[in-house]
Amino acid sequence: MQRKLAAILSADVVGYSGLMEADEAGTLTQLKANRAGIFDPAIAGHGGRIFKLIGDGALAEFPSVIAAVECALAIQAATEEAAAHESAGNAIRYRIGIHLGEVVVEGDDIYGDGVNLAARLQGLAPIGGVALSKMVRDSVEGKMTCDFDDLGEHTVKNIERPIHVFFARPAGRDVEDDAGEMKSGQKLSICVLPFANMSGDPEQEYFSDGISEDIITDLSKVSTLGVVSRNTAFSFKGKTVKVRQVANELKVSHVLEGSVRKAGGRVRITAQLIDGANDEHVWAERYDRDLDDIFALQDEISQAIVAALKLKLLPEEKKAIARRGTDNVEAYNIYLMARQEYVSGRTGDTRPFEALIRLCQRATEIDPGYAQAWALMALGQMWVRYMVGKGDGGLEAATRALAIDGDLAEAHAVKARILAEDGKFEEAVPEIEQALKLDPESHEVNEAAARLKFRQHKLDEAARHWEKAAALMDLDCGSPAMLITCYAELQDTDNMRRAAQIALDRVEKVLAQDRNNGAALGYGSVALATLGLGDRSKTWMSRALLIDPDNLNMRYNFGCALSKFLHDKDASIAMLEYAFARMGSGLLNHAKVDPDFDPIRDDPRFRAMMAQAEARLAADGG
């Protein structure tokens, strides 16, 4: 087995199945003519080698990145010219993706992430266009006569981290023409903007947010539709935006916006689906229903959107959309309140988790078969035990959730966390693997996977999962804060600073809603210290200790900042003394492997605090 760095080009014929169905003989004739007259000669002429043919697609390797991009642009130009003289029914057109990465060579074949990423980029390319990874763009920029359009980061199947994508086009070509062509060639895609809360009561925000999240989740189950993540969609919350601007910024074909008014036992939902290219309404509806009809209403909205886009649902997709976890509206309403506690950006504080537990207990009293509520309760119980050593840790609730629904990814994930906290890594690993298999796009699953890998000292894998978790929830401050630790230890300064800036930006959003959020202040102090803003970091600490002196997670993070980035051992140990005297076994176990404490780990005072905490927990049975 040989490894090498190579530029990989992945090409695929657009709409090949439809072309074959319409005119099999004509399509085969045109494809053979294109391959013989354009595609294969261009590959060879630019020093490339086709190493795999996959039906109508091909994979080629190049020793030079510039050669790969020049070849792709040449293929597209010649193919477009040929298509202009062919009948529309069987014209051959390509999507092409290019990535530079390490590959594995076995004989004449090539495998590895470099190949997989090129294929994913090809799927993101417009008709007749060339999509590049950032690494390719950076390698060729300024060295050849073409322009690049930044398409932003995209999350793709089976790739942990988002891919930063660029569209390459011949220099001087009209940008607007390219933008229009990109839209015409895109897979149908949609951004569900957060529905506005029109209830006249800010306390009802959880309900409108919950409806928006459920619609995003439902549409994500449609295989033929690309759906913008909750994190990205919710970044527009509370802002006055123009639909065409959102569509252009996110490179989506459609945008859904709406509002929710909930009062008494009634709910009114308005929704409108808008074409991002021309700002015209594709579909719009207003629903006035009893609250008891909310589940049927959500199904109706999702299916109306699918119908308006002229998509077809597979039987399993219909079943997946209809699966709600409960038929009881009161239980669902309470669950949404609990879920709001989780997504509020206060996950380093026991109080929101204690509220979450109480809400989930009530939801499961109303509907004992509500697996999602049991799983969320388990998550809250796990975090409370992790931080302050109280409660049973959530194993019973997680087990109950899995007994109801063995395919609930979040239940497997929280069970993995609970087992890991008890040191049962051999049992935890298959649970987290199953969770990732069931739902690799779940925030809870990726966060749990990251924690498990962190405890196993696999920081590069932990970073990949925390990157994904951070991309899936807009107010998650903890994941980018943990990425700071991972990248600092991996000596990746650029990504460390990037993670710190993301953490700080999110902390400031959370603090805009709640200036006294101690957990956010803790994460923010680490980010400020990482970015070299030590004085500001210490100012935050002083203020936070006056506001929330008993917040152990906050004190823990202050200790990290002082130890790792501000190089003040005495202040770090003084800060941690209060926390170590009260923290639970989970936080203590995290401290044992946390590289942020390496500068003080051999200090006799730190070792004494660790020993005293272990003795206290052993005496308490924790």
N, C-alpha and C positions, 0 to 999 in steps of 0.2 A: 504494500500500500504506500503510495507516494502522495505527499501534500505539496501544493504550490499555490501561488497567487495568480489569478487569471481574471480577465474581463470576460464575463459571460453575457451573451446576447440571447434573449428568449423572444421568439416571434410566434404569432398565432393569427390564423385567418379569421377575420370578423364574420360572425354569423354563418359559420361553415355548415352547420347542421341544417339551417333553413335554406341555404343555397342548394345543398344536396337534395333536400326534399322537393324543392321547386324544379330543379333541372340537374339531375345527377350527372348525365353525360356531359352537358355543357360546362358544369362546374369543374369536373375532373379535367376536361380539356384545358380550361383556363388556368387551373392550378399548375398543371404540368408545364404549360407554356411560360407561366410566371417563374416557376422554379428553374427551368432550363435557360430562359432568356434574361432574367433579372436577379432572382434571389441567390442561386448557387454561384454564378459568376461574381456577384458583388462580394460575397463572403470570401471566396478564393482571392479575388483581386485586392482585398484589404488585408491579406495574410491570415485570415481566419480558417477555422476547421469546424465543419458540422459534425458533432459527435453523437447526436441523437435526433431521430425523427419521431414525433408523437402525433400520428394522424395527420392533421392539417398544420401542425406546429413543428418548430425546429429549435434546437439548442446549439449554439456555436460558441467556441472559445477563441479569444484573441490574445496575443502576447502584449498588445498595446491598447490602452483605454481609448486613445485618440482614434486609432484605427477602427475600433468597435463602434464609436459614435458616428464617425464619418461614413462607415458602411451602412449603419441603420438609416441615416438621413438619405443616403443615396438610394437605398432600397425603397424607402417611402416615396421619394420624389419620382422615381421611375415607375413605381406601381401606380401612383396617383395619375401620372400622365397616361399610362396604359388603360386605367379604369375609365378615363374620360372618353375613350374611343370604343368601350365595350358596352354591351347592353346592361342596364341597371340590374337585371335579374341574376347575372352570374359574374359580376365584376369582383375581382380579388383585391382585398385591402387588408392591411396588417395592423395589429397592435404590436409594439416592440418595447421590451424592457431591458435595461443594461445595469449590471452591478459588478463592482470590483471586490473580490473577496477570496478567501482561502477555500480551495476545493480539494477533494480527494480523487486521485486518479487510479483507476483499476483497468488496466489494459487500454482499450480505446474509449472507455466510458468515463464520465466525470460525475461526482456526487457532492453533496454537502450544502451548507447554508448559502454559499455563493450562488449555486444553481437555484435553490429554492427562492431566494430573494429576487433574482432576475425574473423568475416566473411570476412572482407576486407583483413586481413592478409592471410587467407586461399587462397584467389584468387591470392596472390603474391607468394605463395609457389611453389616450383618445384614439378614435379611428384615424388611421393614417399618421399617428403620432409616435413619439419616442419618449418614454419615461425613464429617468435616471435616478439612481440613489445619490445622496449628497456626496458620498465619497467619489463617485464618478464625476459629478459636476465640478467638485473642487479640483479634481485631477486635470480636467480639460479646459477649465475656464481661462480665457486669455491666450489659449494656445491654438484655437481654431475659430473660424468665422461662423459662429452660431450664437444665438441668444437663448437665455434660460428664463422660464417662468417658475416661480416658487409655488408649488401646490400644497405646501405645508406637510404636517406629519399625518400619517395614516396608519391605523391599526389593521393588520391583515392576519388571516388565518394561519395558525401554527407558528407564528413569529412572535416572540415575547415582547420585544420593544417596538414602539412605533417606528415606521420608516419615513424619513424625510425625503420627499419626492420632488423632482424638478422635471419640467417639460422642456425638451430641447427642440428648437426650431431654427431654420435657416436665418442667418442675420438679415435684418431689414424687412422681414416678412411682417405684414400688418398684424399687430397684437390682437386687435378686435376680431379679425378673421380667425385667428387661432383660437381665441376664447370661444367663439361661436362653434367652431369645429369640435373643440373639446366637449362642449355640452352635448352636441349632437351624437357624439360617440360614447358618452358615458353610460355605464350601467345606471338604471334609475336609482336615485338616491334621495334621501330626505333628511331634513333637520326638523325635529319637533321642538319648537320653542316652548319654554315653560308657560303653561296656561296662566293667564292673569287671574288673581283672586278678586272676584267682584262681590264678595259676600259682605263687604263693609266691615269686616272684622279681621284684623291682622292675625288673630289666633287661628283662623281657618286656612292659613297659608299651607299648612301641612297637607290639607286635603287636595288643593289645586296642584301642589307639587307631586303628590302621590298619583293623581290622575295622569299627569304628564309623564311620570316615570313608567307607569303601567302601559301607556300607549307606546313609548319607546321600546319597552320590553316586548310587547306584542309584535310590533313591526320588525323587530330584530329577528324574529323567528321565521320571517319570510325570506327564503334563500335567494330569491331573485331581486331583492331590494337592499341597497346599502343604507345603513342608518347611522347618523352621527351619534356619538356617545353622549350619555347624560352629562358628563363633565363639560364637554364642549358646548352642548346646547344650553346648559344652565349658566354658562359664562355671559349670556345675553339677558339674563333675568334682571328685570327692573330697568332695562335700558330701552330707549326709543330707537328702533332700528328700521331700516328699509329692507324689505324682503329681498330685493335684487342684490343689495349689498351683502346680506347674509349668504345668499346663494353663491355669489362670486367668491366671497372670502373662504367659504367652506367647500367650494367646488361641488355643490349638490344641485340636482336637477329640480327639486321641489322643496318647499317649506310649508310646514303646518303650524298655524297659530290659532289661539282660541282663548276662551275664558270659562271660568267656573263660578257659579253662584249657588251656594248651599245655604238653605234657610229652613229650619224646622225639618219636616220630613220630605222636602222637595229639593231637587237639584236641577239647575239649568246649565247646560253646556253648549257653547257655540264653538264651531270649528270651521276653519277654511283652509283648503289646500291650494297653494299658489305655485304657478310655474315660475321658477327662478329666472328663466330666460327672458320672459316678456312681462312679468308681473301680473299676469292674468289669473283669475280664479278658475281652477279646474273643478272644484267641488266646494260647496259650503252648506252647512246645515245648522239648525238650532234645535236642541232637544229640551223639552220640559217633561220631567219624569218624577215619579216617586223615588225616594232614595233607595227603596228596596230593589229598584230596577237597575242599579248602577252597574252590575256585572254584565247584564245583557246589553246595556248601553255602551260599555267599553268594547265589547265584541262587535257591536254594530258599527261603531266609529272605525275600528281597525279594518273591518271588512269593507266598509264604504271607501276607505282610502285605497285599499288594494284594488277594488273594482274600478275606481276612478283612474288609477294608473294602468289599468288593463293588464293586471298581473293575475296569475292563477295560483291558488293555494294548493299545496299537496295535502292529502288527507291527514298526514301526521302533523303538518303545520296548523291545520284547523283545530286539531285536538289540543295542540300545545297552547294556542291562543286562548282556547276556552278553559284551560286549567287555571283556576284561581286560588286554590288552596282552601277556600271557605265559601259557603253560600250565605253566610250570616253577615249582613251589612254592618251591624254594630261591632262585631268582632273585627271586621275589616277596617272600620273607621278607627278603632283603638290601635290596631296594628300600624296604621299609617302614622298615628301620633308617636308610637314607639320608634318607628323607622326614622322619623324626623329627628329624634334625639340622637340617633346614630350618625346622621349625615350633617349634623350641625357644626362640626369642627371642634367639638369639645371632648374628643375621645381619650384625652389624657386625664380626665377628671372622673372620679367615681360617681358624682351626683347625677349626671345624665344617664349613666348606666343603671343606677338605682331606680330612677324614674322609668327607664325602659323596661326593667324587670317587672315593676309593678304593673305597667300597662300590658305587657305580654301575659302576665299571670291572669289579668282580667279577661284578655282576649281568649285565652285557653279555657277559662271557666265557662265562657259563653259557648265556645266551640272547641271541645277537647280534641277534635280531629284536625285542628289548624296547624299543620306541620311547620309552616313558615314562622308562626308566632313562637312555637316551641324552640325552633332553631335560634331565633333572635334572642329569646330569653336566655338560652344557653350561652350565647355570645356575651350578653351583659353579665351573667353570673361568673363567666370565666374571667372577664376583665376586672371585676370587683375583687375576686380572690387573688388575681395576679398582682393588683396594686396594693391592697391593704390586708389580704389574708382572710377575708370574711366569706362565709358561705361555702357551698359544696363544690363550687367550681364549674357547675353546669353539665356534668356528665349525664345526670339523670334526664335533664331536659333534651339534650342532644340525642340520647338513646330513644327517647319518646318520639322525637321528630323523625328519626330514621325508621322507626317501627311503622309510622304512618305513611311515609314516603321515602323509600330507599334510594330514590333518584334525586333527592334534594341536595344539590351541591353544597349549599351553605351549611347544612347539617353535618356532612362529612368533614368540611373544613374546620368547623368549630370543634368537632370531636378530635380532629388531629391536633389542634392547639391545646386542648385539655390534656390529651395523652402526652404531648411533648412537655407540658409544664410539670407533669409527674415523672419526667425522665424516660417515658416509654416510647423511645424513638422508633423502635422496630415496628410497633403497632401504629404509630402516627404516620409513618411514610406511606403505607398503602392507602390510608384514608385520604391524605392530601392528593395523592396521585389520582384517586377516583374522583375527587372533587374537581380537579383540573380537567379531567376527561369529560365530566358532565357539563361544566360551565366555565371555560377558560376566560370568559369575559366578566366574571363576577368580581366585584371589589373585595368582598369578604374572603373569597377563595384565594385571590392573589396576595392579600395581606397576610393571611394565615400561612401560605406557602413561603412568603418572604421571612416571616418570623422563624419558621422551622429551619429553613436553610441558614439563617443567621446563627441559630443555636448550634448548628452542625459545622460552623466556621466556613461555610461555602458562600462567601460574600459576593462573588460574581453572580451566582444564581439568585441570591437574595435580592441583589440590586435589580435584576431583570424583573422580578415579581413586584418589587416596590415601584418600579417605573410604570408597570401596567396598572397597579392599584392607584397610583397618583393620577394616571390618565383617565381613570374611570369615575372619580368623584371630585367635584370641583372644590369642596371645602376641606378635603383631606390634607391637613398640615403635617400629620405624623409621618406619612410615607416619604415625602421629600426630605423631611428632617432625618429620617433613617438613611436615606440615600447619601446624605452628607457624610455620615459615619462610614458607610460602605466605601464610597469613593475616596475618602481620606485615607483609609487603610489600604486601598488598592492603588494609591498614589496617582489617582486620576484627577488632577487639579481642575481641569476644565469642567468636567462633569460635576465635581464637588461644588464649584462655584455656581454652576447652572442650577443644581438642586437647591442650593442655599437661596438663590434669587426666587425660585418657584415657591419655596417655603415662606419666604418673607412676604411675597405678594399675596399669598393665601392668608397668612396670619393677619395682614392688614385688612383684608376683606372681612375676616371673622371679627376682628376688633371694631370694625366700623358698625357692626351689629351689637356687639357686647364688649365694651371697653374693659370689663372686669374678668374676661375669660383668662384664667390663670394658665390653663393648658396651652392656649395659643401663645401667651407671653413666654412660656417656657420654650416652645419651639422657635419662636421669633428671636429669642436671645441667642440661641445656638446659630441661627442663620446670620444674625448681625455679626457675631464674633467670627464666623467663617469668612465673611466678606471684609474683614479688617476694621469693622466699626465697633471696636471694643468699648469705647466710652458710652456709646448709645446702648450697647448690650447691657452694661452694668446699670445704666439709668433705668432700663426696663425691669431689671431684677429688683432694684430698690423699691420701685413703685409697686410691683407685683407682690412683694412680700408684705407690704402694708395692706393690700387688698385681700389676698388669699394665702395667708401664711401656712395653712394646713394642707396645701395641695402638694402631695408627695411627688407626683410625676413632674410637676413644675420645678420643684427643688432639685430633682434628679437631673433634669435637663440643664438647669443652671450650673450644677456641678460639672456636667459634661463640658459646657462652654468654657468654664473657668479652667478646667484641667487641660483640655485638648488644644483650645485655640487662644485662650488668654494667658496661659502659662502661669497661673496663680495657684500654686498647690495649696497654700494655707487657706485661701478663700474657698477653694473647692471642697476641702475636707470640712471646713466649718459649715458650709452650706449643706453638705450631705449628712452631717451628724444627726440632724432632726429626722431626715427621711429614713436612714438606716435603722433608727430606733423604732420605726413604725411600719415599714413596708412589708408587703406580703412576699411569699416565697417566689412568685413569678418575677417580680421586679428584682429581687435579690439574685435569682438565677441569671437574669439578663445582665446584671452588673458584673457577674463573674466572667462573662465572655465579652463584655463591651470594650472595644479597643479605645474608646474615649477616655477610659480610666487608666490606660497603660502608663501615663506619666506619673501617676500617684500609686500604682498598684503595689509597689514594694515599700511604700511609706508605712512605718509601724502603726501610725494612727489609722490609716485606711484598713490595714489588715486586722486591727483590733475591732474596728466597726463591723467588718464582715463577720468575724468570729462571734461577736456578741449577737448580731442579727440571726446567725445560724442557730445559736444556743437558744435564743428566745423562741424562734419558730419551732424548734425541736420540742421545747417544753410545752408549747401550745398545741402540739400535734400537727402543725402546719408544715 
